Amino acid sequence: MTLRAFVVDAFAERPFEGNPAAVVPLERWLPDAVMGRMAAEHNLSETAFLVPDGENQWHLRWFTPTVEVELCGHATLATAHVLATEYGVAGTMRFCTASGMLRVEQEAGRYVLDFPARMPVRAQAPAGLAEALGAEPAEVWKGRDWFCVFADATTVRALRPDHARIAALPDGDGTAARVIVTAPGDDGVHDVVSRFFAAAVGIPEDPVTGVAHTQILPFWAARLGRTELVCRQASRRGGTLWCALRGDRARMGGTAALYARLEIASPLSGLDG
């Protein structure tokens, strides 16, 4: 068996920006163990696997190098880019996932993700959070992830976290602890800046994280009194998301750039090794 695969930089205007994801179109699912090993081999924050399910609809799953995750934004955008540019798919794309039906539309040169929004709630900081981050947040909230608000963007950009300590943080809901840090923008262009740390699932710092913005968007929309925000994830690679809150849905727009087309030979080989 030989498969095609693609590496796409998502939330990027050109290669080497944004967040790289591998995209592997399939005719039918491979064994979970094989997909997990393929994701580990790719060693990107996520590898997306998709299987067709009717006209402009697919089943979609995402794997980090260590686990399968229930939702991923940048790899969904990367998948839409592959379908549009490599397979000629036009119009709205629908994806059946562990988090429900997701949609991606093509608008004004961007891919717009339609994801469920999740407003975090005020919470008590877990023991060791400030020490893990190397700075004391002004506020701590909890959504899917720990959500740490800082007073200024300079502090967010300057953080040098201890990723081992972040991985050891208690999460409280039985999942691996992941941490969003965020602050108001300071450059007159971006309303919000953020970073995202998830060493417990094999991603010390994710370059650009769509799922984080399903929490960042409703929080800052309420705080700033606006439903449309331009958000910047301030990782080393960096990426911009054009976001709009529409009821309980987060719409997140971005661009993508193809980095590589790959041929995967015999992905079932070595399974018992």
N, C-alpha and C positions, 0 to 999 in steps of 0.2 A: 504494500500500500504506500502510495506517495501522496502527500498532502501539500497544498499551497498554504503559505502563511505570509503575513504582512506585519511590518513594524511601522507604526504610525505615531508621530508626535502630536498629541492632542492638546487642545487649548494653546496652540502654537501658530505663529504666523510663518515660520520657516523651520527647517530641521534644526535639531539641537536645542530647541526651546520646549516649553510645556512639559507634558508627561508622556513618556513613551509607553505604548501598549502593544502587545502582540495580538493579532487577530487570526483565528484559524477557522475558516469555513469548513463544515462537515456535511456529509449527506445523512449520517446517523451518528449517534453518540458513540464515542470510544469509552472503554472502561474508565471509571473515575480515577483509578490509580495511574492510568496512562496519562490522562489529562493533567493530573497533579505533577507527574514527573516531567511532562513537557513544560509546564509553567516553571518548575524549578530550573529546567535547562535554559529556558529563555532568561530567567533571572531579572525580569522586569516586575514592576509593582503589581501589574495584572496581565494575565493572558485571557482573552475572550474567546470562547468557543460558541459557535452558532449552528443551528440546524433549521432548515426551512420548515415553515408551518402554514403554507398558503401564500396568497398574493401579498407581497410587501409585508410579510409577517414571519418572524423567526422565534425559536426558543433560544435563549441566550444565557450563558453561565460564565462566571469569572473566577479565576484562580490566582492567588498570590503565589510566590515561591513555596509557601508552606501550607496554605489552607484555601478552601473554597469560601468566597464571601457572598453575602446576600444581595449586595448592591454596589455598583461601581459606575461612576460618571464618566471618567475620561476614557475608559475602555469601551463604553457604549458609544461615545462620540467617535472614537477610532473605528469602531465597527461600521457606523453609518458612513464614514468617509470611504472605507473600503467598498461597501456596497454601492455607493454613488459613483465612485471614480473607476473602480475595477470591474464592476458588474453592471453598470448602467442603470441602477435603480433610481427612480425619480419619485417625488411625492413623499407623503408621510410614511415613515417606517415604524412598524409596531413590533415590540419585543416582549415575549412572555418570559417572565423571570420569577425568581423566588420572592421578589418584592412586588409582584403584580405586573400589570400591563404598563409598559413604558413606551413613550412615543418620541420620535425624533423628526423634526421638520427642517426643511432647508429654506432659510429666509435671508435675503440680502447678503449672500456670500458666507453665511454662518450656518452651523448646525445648532438647532435649538432643542435641548433636552427638556422633556416634561416629566418631572419626578415628583413624588410626594414630598411636601415640606414637613419639617419637624421642628417645632419651636422648643428650644431647651427650657428647663425650669431651674430656678435658683437652687443651689445645692451646697452642702458642706464639703469643703475640699478634702480629698482623701489624704491620709497621712503620707508625707513625703513628696507631695506634688510640687511645692515650691522648690525643694532641694533638687528634684529631678529636672525641673526647667531651668534652674539657676537664677530665678527671679520670682518675686511674690506677685501673683495676679491681683488686680484690683477687685475682681469679682470672679466667682466660680459658679458655673451652671452645668447642667447635665442634660444632654439629649441622648442620641445613640452613643456619643463620645463625651468625654470631659471637655468642657468649653470654658476657656480661660480668657477673660477680658483684661487687657492692659490699657493704660492711659494713653499711650502714644505708639505710633508705628515704629519709631526708632528702636524702642525696647524689643518689639517683636522681631525686627530684622536682626538684632544683635544677639538673640538668644543662642546659647551653645549648650543644648540639653545633654543630660546623661541618659543615653538611650536605654541602657541596661536598667536604670532606675525607673524609667517610664514603663518599660515592659513589665516590671514587677508591681506596678500600681494596682490596687484593688479596683475592680470595675463595678461590682455590685449587682450585675444582672447575668452573670455567668459567662460573659464573653470576654475576649481579650481587651485590655484597656487601650484606648486610643485617645489622643489629646489634640484638640484644636486650640491654637492661640490666635487672638485677633485684637485689632485696635482700629480706630478711625484712620482713614487715609490722610496723608499730609502733603500730597504733591499737586493738589488742585485738579487731578484727573480721576483718581481712584477714590471711591467713597470709603472703602474698607480694605484693609490688608489682613493677611492671615498666614499661618503655617500649620502643618499637620504632621504629627509624629505617631508612628504605629509599629514600633519595633516588635511588639508581641505577635504580630501577624507577618513578620518578615520584612517590614518597610520602615527603616529608621526615620527617614523623612520623605514623605510623598511629595513630588514636585508640584503637582496641581491636582486638587481633589474635588470632584464634582459633589460627592456625597457630603463632604464637609459643608459645602455651600447650601445644601438643603436645610442646614441648621443655621448657618451664618446669615442667610438671606432673611428669614422671618425675624431673627433677633434684631438685626440692624435696621430692617424696615420699620419695626416698631419703635426703635430708639431714635431713628432719624426722621420718622414721620413721612417716609417715601416708600413706594412699592417698587421702584426701579433703581437699581444700584449697579455701579461698575466696581467689580471686586478684583483685587490683585493678590495672588498667592506669591509670597515673597521668598520662595525657595531660591537656591542658586540658579536653577534653570528659569523659574518664574513663568507665570501665565496669567492671562486676563479672562474674566468671565463677565458677560453682560447679562445681568440677572433681573428677573421680574417676578414678583409674588402675585399670584392669581388665585385668591382664595386659599385653599389648602394645597396648592401645587406650586412648585418652584420651577420656573423656566430659566434655563441657563444656556446662553449662547456662546459659541466659540468657534475657532477655526482649527484646521489640522494640516499636517504636512506628512506625506509619505516619506519614510526613510529607506525602507528595504522591502523587496519581494523575495521570499524564501521558498525553498523546496524542502519539505521534511520527508526523509526517506525512512520507511519501515518503523513507524512510531510504536508498533507493538513489540518490536524486538527488545530483548533485555528486561522484559517485565518481571521475569522470575529471578533476575540477577540480584 
